[in-house]
Amino acid sequence: MSNLETTIADDDATSLWRDFFTAVQFLTRIPIPHDGDATPESYTHSLRRSVLFFPLVGGLIGLVTATVALTTSIGFSPLVCGFLAIGIEALLTGAFHEDALADTCDALGGGWTREQVLEIMKDSRLGTYGTLGLVVGVGARVAATATLLSAGWMWAMASIVAASTLARIAIIGMMISTPPITSRQSQAKDVSGMQTSRTLIVSALMTMPLWAGWFWLSPMTACGSTLAAFIVLLWFRRKILSRVQGTTGDLLGCSAFLVQLVILMGSTWRIHHG
């Protein structure tokens, strides 16, 4: 098969479920039984197809985060609930996007040349910029989550789930619009360069129930937050194209973190101005 032949019409129910569980396995730390007959080539092919389900898995992750935040709010302060919710999400996902944020901040903050940026990004040890990025980024997410709890369970749930879903839709958008860096071998290179706008459209339509309620509850806030996230994503895309002329797994993860954070922060606007 060539060029990601991933339309639903080409797949039977078994392969769709396999691709969905591949997405779950890739984006979370939920133990998924391995296919004993799978080869590295077949796994890569399934991973390419599983991108379609990234937003759906993201929405389910957001549902867990929101549920933890709302459940713990019965006995704890909003700030404590925010820390608990983001902490559980990090455990669930293996801090995938937080690690991407730290690596990106280290690389873009400490690298002068393209080669230095890419070399720093491959190093998982946190430096000054990475630590600062984590403190600010995670702290802002905790604060936004805590603030949303004061708006009632419906708005908090809708905002957190929508932010988590749209962040993964943004990943697909970045995959389509930004070429992967071809100078090094990685899963991001094997997967992102094979995506098409069809994947983006189908995944957005498939996850509409996860983010449409957010727009329905407050159209102005949702549209404004989405526009702000889109502007930040465009800025970030321009930044990485000027620095490294492409994208990596860390850069894709960082883009998702930024979109999720902007949407969460934008959702708090309704509380103060609604």
Beta strands, then each sheet from edge to edge (+ up, - down):
end
